[in-house]
Amino acid sequence: MEGSIESRVSHEVDNWLRWVPRWRPGTHRGRARLCRQCFGSPIVAAAGLATDVPHAVQHALSMRMKLVIDASVDEYTDRNLPLLSRELRLNEARKASTEYRPAEGLEPEFKGLDLDPPAAPDAPYLFTFGELANAEEPVDVQPPPPPLSLEEKAAIRAELKLADDYAILVGKRVCAELAEHRERIHRAVSEYVEPQVKALLADLESALDSPLWPSSG
């Protein structure tokens, strides 16, 4: 497991480093709530991105590490937890046949973010992705599977506990490996992120000092 986790973390950090030069500060919207993926995340802390780094930069790396953890847990589940693996496959098949999921298939830096930015006041209203995701199910929905027996429920709960424990183990290993890349992560932030943040703050300060800005007096 260690060699696999090490190579996957290194690969995803490389991908993040290729993405960082393309990052630009967002000025079109703010977040309405804290990101549960990043706020207080041990992954963000392990990377050294917990303070004075824009959320989008944190989020892009955090979601790439989530890919590593999810892939490892999926492989463990397929190999060792047959009941849980079967239920997950059935659940994915039901979802695929009954729902439109606009949040699926996004690049890691966009996963988990709000689907729809605030609408401009003068923009024509068509639809939102959130509404499409919550659209009514089609008429020909497949019937639900027969209920599980008490023994099957107990077995699946036991397998879920094993999967959760394994996810925690992999998460700790990912954090340990990620800390080894902290130096090059910091170099990328210093080279590509900090200059843009400073330029944005300078523009804001210039606008506030402008004689056209209404005075509070």
N, C-alpha and C positions, 0 to 999 in steps of 0.2 A: 504493500500500500504506500509506503513512504516514497519510493522512487516515483510512483505514478502521481502522487499528490505534488511532489516537488516539480516534476516536469510540467504538470498542468498549471500550477501556480505561475511558474516562470513564463509559460506560453501566454497566459492571459495578461500578465503584467506587460509582456512585449506588445500585445494587442492594444492595451491601454496607452502605452507610451507612443504608439503610432497614432492613436486617436487624439491625444492631448494637444498637439500642434493645431488641430482643426477646431478646438474649442473656442467659442466666443461668448462673452458675458451676455446673459439673457436680459433684455430690457422690456420684453413684451408682457410679462406676467410675473406674479409672485405666488408663492405657495400658500394655500389656505390652511394647511395643517403640517405638522411635523412629519417627516418621512420616517416611517417605522423601520425601514431597512437600514437607514444610516444613523439616526439619532441614538447615541449611546452604543454604537456598534463596535464590538471588539475588533472587527476586521478593519474598520476605518482607523481605530487607534493603533493597531499593529502596523498599518502602513504609514503612520505618522501624519495623517491628514485630518485629525480631529479638530484642530483649531486654525482659524484664519485661512480656510480653503473653501471656495464656493461649493455649494451643495452639489451642483451638476458634476463637478470633478470628483467629489467623493462618491457619488452615486454610480458613476460609470465604472469605477474600480470595484465597488462593493458588489454590484450585480455580476461582474465577471467572476468574482470569487464565489458568489452564490451558484453560478453555473458549475464550478468545480465541485462544490459540496453536493449539489443536486445530482450530478452525474455519478459521483461515487456512491451516494445513497441508493440511487436507482440500480446500479450494478449489484450492490450488496443485496438489495431486495430481490432482484431477479434470481440471484444465486441461492439465497438462503431462506427467503420468506415466501413460500409459494402461495399461501392463501391471500396475503396482502397484495402480492404481485398480481394475482388474478383479479382481485377487486379493483385495483387501480386501473388495470387494462379495461375492464368492463365500464368503469366510470368514465374513462376518457372516450371510449367508443360512444357512450350515451351522449356526452357533451358534444362531441363532434357532429352527431347527427341531429341535434336539436338547437344548438346555439350558434350565434355569430359572436366570435370573441376577438374584437379588434386589438386587444392588448397582446395577443399571441403573435409570435414571429418577429417581434421588434428587435432591433439591435440592443445589446446589453445596456448601453447608456440611456436608453429610453424606457426600459422595462420598469414597471412600478410607478411611473410618473402619471400625473393627471392626463387623461386622454384628450380633453378639450380645453384649449385656452379660453379665457374670457372673451366673449363676443364683443366686437366693436359696436358702439351705439348705432352707427349708420350702416352696418352690414346687413344684407338680406339674410333672413333666417331660413335655413334648409333643414338641417338635422344635426344632432351631435352623435359622436361615436358611443357615448354612454347610453343614449337612447336606443341605438341599434343593438348594443350588447344586451339590453333589457327588453328587447322586443318580445312579443308573444310567441310562444312555441308553435310550430306548425301542427296541423291537425293529425298527421300520420306519425305521431310520436310512438316510439316503441314502448311496449308495456314494461313496467319495472320488473326486475328479476324477483323470483320467489324470496320470501324473507329468510334470513339466516337462522339456523338453529342456535340455541343457547351455547352449545359446544363450539360452533363455528364463530360466534361472536367473541367468546372468551379466547379462542385461539388467535383471532385477528387482533384483539386488544394486546395479547402477549407479543405478537409480531410487531405491532405498532410501537410498543415500548422498546423493542430491540432496534427498530429503525431509528427512533429518536435518540437512543443512546449512541448509535453509530454516527448519526449526524453531528452530535456534540463532539465526539472523538475526532471526526474529520475536520470540523470547524476549528478545533484547537490546533490541529496539525497545519491547517491552512494559515492560521494566524502566525504560527511559528515560522513557516516558510516565507510568508509575506514580509516578516520583519527583516529577512535577509536581503530583500530588495529595497529597503527603505532609502538607501543612499541615492539610487538612480531615480526613485520616485520623487525625492526632494529636488533633485537636479532638474527634472522635467517641470515641476511646479515653479521653481525659481526662474527657469528660462522662458516658459510659455504662459503661465497663469498669472504670476505676480505682476509682470509688466502691464498686462491688460487690466488687471484690477486697479493698479495705480493710475493708469490713464483714465479709467472710468471715474475714479474719485477726483482726479484733477479736473475733468470736465464738469463734474457736479459742483465742485468748489468754485470754478469759474462762472458757472451759471448762477450760483447763489450770490456771488459778488457783483453780478451784472447790474448796472443802473436801471435796467428794464425790469428787474425783479421787484415786486411790490414790497414796500417797507412795512414793518409791523406797526410803525407809529402812525 
